[in-house]
Amino acid sequence: MAKYRVGFIGTGRKPVRAGPEGYGMAHQHAAAYKALPEECEIVACADIVRENAEAFAAMWGVPASGVYTDVGTMLQSEVLDVVSVCVWPHLHAPLVIEAACAGVKAIHCEKPMADTWGASRLMAQECARRGVRLSFNHQRRFGRPFRQAKAMLDQGVIGQLRRVEFSAGNLYDYGSHSFELSGYFAGERPARWVIAQIDYRSESLVFGAHNENQALAQWEYDNGVHGLAATGRGGGLVGAHNRLVGEEGIIELGPQGEGLPVLRVRRYGAGGWEAVDCGREDLHGPGYIERGIADVLAALRAGGESELCARHALNATEIIFACWESSRRRGRVDLPLTIADNPLQAMVASGELTPRPREQALAR
Ligand SMILES: NC(=O)c1ccc[n+]([C@@H]2O[C@H](COP(=O)([O-])OP(=O)(O)OC[C@H]3O[C@@H](n4cnc5c(N)ncnc54)[C@H](O)[C@@H]3O)[C@@H](O)[C@H]2O)c1
């Protein structure tokens, strides 16, 4: 079995302290590939900052000949099967498309998909028509709490699922994970419509992209399951990282409050909350990125679809941009979403939204 040759676009710096100025996600992807030595080998990396690429290469055993400062040169010089894209969101679509056109077999890109709805669709389209498997690093669904919640749902522990809910810091940067998880629980279906309102009074740039300060959103999937999300200051409305409301009970992941378990269930008529043991796994790990990348490579080997596929990411991303579009239109947005831009970014550019610059917001 030939090993897949893996290359990196954007290596980051291994962070001393992770934060929205750079998590060095490439290093986490690299650890996941390294854990599969029979399946793949990391042979090349490209970063516009040479010292980042060199440090990455030294750490993960990339030969000096495989270190590049230009993505195009790497793609032309190396025969790569798999590429991990770990740059900031506005660069995801152009660099994914460049890799797809260069003939790689699979691309595993960081979330969120792209900085506009048009670019999100385009990257999926250009990979699909070239037979390139595109996946996104929405790794949480591989965590034991999320897996157990889904298993309980499928076993009918809370009866027919009626609603998925989440609270998050925002709809886009973190919300990308939350909407993808909502789709996982709700049956991987597209939504029919979205209605939302947002507040954006203080500039919040995460990896260079605007994120609203607060939002309230409702949507319905085409199988009749409803969605509810509250971000920012209003997150307490949901009061949990994810909440699954069924006809016969409720499952909560990451309920807000001191000392509460990461996963708990309440069956109507059976008393109070029951904690569900998830070992040492919490909402964020450990091991989730490793399992996600293992799934991506297994799907590539088997000729199937990874759980982290672009189809699932599109279902989530459409709702994100539709939320902001609903705020722009002041009304419900029926899907499919036909706009191509980023409504939040457009409203800031037009002056319709005037978030206080970060420095001023911090000074208050
Ligand atoms: N899945 C998760 O839980 C999770 C967590 C944090 C961040 N992220 C996502 O990961 C992505 C990357 O974030 P990060 O924190 O790892 O970034 P980072 O800043 O640590 O690394 C990005 C790297 O890209 C390089 N770069 C910029 N332009 C380039 C170009 N044209 N060609 C090649 N390299 C280029 C930069 O020099 C930098 O080294 C973001 O989309 C972010 O949202 C995901």
The ligand as an SDF file (V2000), in Angstrom:
LIG
                    3D

 44 48  0  0  0  0  0  0  0  0999 V2000
  -10.2800   23.5450   14.1000 N   0  0  0  0  0  0  0  0  0  0  0  0
  -10.0560   24.3330   15.1460 C   0  0  0  0  0  0  0  0  0  0  0  0
  -10.4740   24.0480   16.2790 O   0  0  0  0  0  0  0  0  0  0  0  0
   -9.3060   25.6020   14.9500 C   0  0  0  0  0  0  0  0  0  0  0  0
   -8.7100   26.2740   16.0380 C   0  0  0  0  0  0  0  0  0  0  0  0
   -7.9860   27.4480   15.7770 C   0  0  0  0  0  0  0  0  0  0  0  0
   -7.9000   27.9300   14.4870 C   0  0  0  0  0  0  0  0  0  0  0  0
   -8.5210   27.2700   13.4660 N   0  0  0  0  0  0  0  0  0  0  0  0
   -8.4520   27.7510   12.0720 C   0  0  0  0  0  0  0  0  0  0  0  0
   -7.1790   27.4290   11.5410 O   0  0  0  0  0  0  0  0  0  0  0  0
   -6.8600   28.3610   10.5040 C   0  0  0  0  0  0  0  0  0  0  0  0
   -5.4360   28.7900   10.6890 C   0  0  0  0  0  0  0  0  0  0  0  0
   -5.2970   29.4070   11.9360 O   0  0  0  0  0  0  0  0  0  0  0  0
   -3.9120   29.3580   12.7330 P   0  0  0  0  0  0  0  0  0  0  0  0
   -4.2160   29.9190   14.0620 O   0  0  0  0  0  0  0  0  0  0  0  0
   -3.3180   27.9990   12.6390 O   0  0  0  0  0  0  0  0  0  0  0  0
   -3.0470   30.3900   11.8850 O   0  0  0  0  0  0  0  0  0  0  0  0
   -1.5340   30.8100   12.1100 P   0  0  0  0  0  0  0  0  0  0  0  0
   -1.4940   32.2970   12.0470 O   0  0  0  0  0  0  0  0  0  0  0  0
   -0.9670   30.1250   13.3110 O   0  0  0  0  0  0  0  0  0  0  0  0
   -0.8070   30.2140   10.8090 O   0  0  0  0  0  0  0  0  0  0  0  0
   -1.1260   30.6610    9.5220 C   0  0  0  0  0  0  0  0  0  0  0  0
    0.1340   30.5980    8.6850 C   0  0  0  0  0  0  0  0  0  0  0  0
   -0.2340   30.8860    7.3160 O   0  0  0  0  0  0  0  0  0  0  0  0
    0.8930   31.5340    6.7230 C   0  0  0  0  0  0  0  0  0  0  0  0
    0.4720   32.1720    5.4700 N   0  0  0  0  0  0  0  0  0  0  0  0
   -0.2030   33.3210    5.2990 C   0  0  0  0  0  0  0  0  0  0  0  0
   -0.4170   33.5380    3.9790 N   0  0  0  0  0  0  0  0  0  0  0  0
    0.1000   32.4690    3.3120 C   0  0  0  0  0  0  0  0  0  0  0  0
    0.1780   32.1100    1.9510 C   0  0  0  0  0  0  0  0  0  0  0  0
   -0.3310   32.8740    0.9810 N   0  0  0  0  0  0  0  0  0  0  0  0
    0.7920   30.9670    1.6290 N   0  0  0  0  0  0  0  0  0  0  0  0
    1.3460   30.1550    2.5930 C   0  0  0  0  0  0  0  0  0  0  0  0
    1.2870   30.4650    3.8990 N   0  0  0  0  0  0  0  0  0  0  0  0
    0.6690   31.5940    4.2690 C   0  0  0  0  0  0  0  0  0  0  0  0
    1.3290   32.5030    7.8130 C   0  0  0  0  0  0  0  0  0  0  0  0
    2.6410   32.9560    7.6130 O   0  0  0  0  0  0  0  0  0  0  0  0
    1.2020   31.6230    9.0540 C   0  0  0  0  0  0  0  0  0  0  0  0
    2.4290   30.9400    9.3400 O   0  0  0  0  0  0  0  0  0  0  0  0
   -7.9000   29.4750   10.5810 C   0  0  0  0  0  0  0  0  0  0  0  0
   -8.8490   29.3100    9.5410 O   0  0  0  0  0  0  0  0  0  0  0  0
   -8.5760   29.2490   11.9200 C   0  0  0  0  0  0  0  0  0  0  0  0
   -9.9500   29.6050   11.9160 O   0  0  0  0  0  0  0  0  0  0  0  0
   -9.2000   26.1230   13.6820 C   0  0  0  0  0  0  0  0  0  0  0  0
  1  2  1  0
  2  3  2  0
  2  4  1  0
  4  5  1  0
  4 44  2  0
  5  6  2  0
  6  7  1  0
  7  8  2  0
  8  9  1  0
  8 44  1  0
  9 10  1  0
  9 42  1  0
 10 11  1  0
 11 12  1  0
 11 40  1  0
 12 13  1  0
 13 14  1  0
 14 15  2  0
 14 16  1  0
 14 17  1  0
 17 18  1  0
 18 19  2  0
 18 20  1  0
 18 21  1  0
 21 22  1  0
 22 23  1  0
 23 24  1  0
 23 38  1  0
 24 25  1  0
 25 26  1  0
 25 36  1  0
 26 27  1  0
 26 35  1  0
 27 28  2  0
 28 29  1  0
 29 30  1  0
 29 35  2  0
 30 31  1  0
 30 32  2  0
 32 33  1  0
 33 34  2  0
 34 35  1  0
 36 37  1  0
 36 38  1  0
 38 39  1  0
 40 41  1  0
 40 42  1  0
 42 43  1  0
M  CHG  2   8   1  16  -1
M  END
$$$$
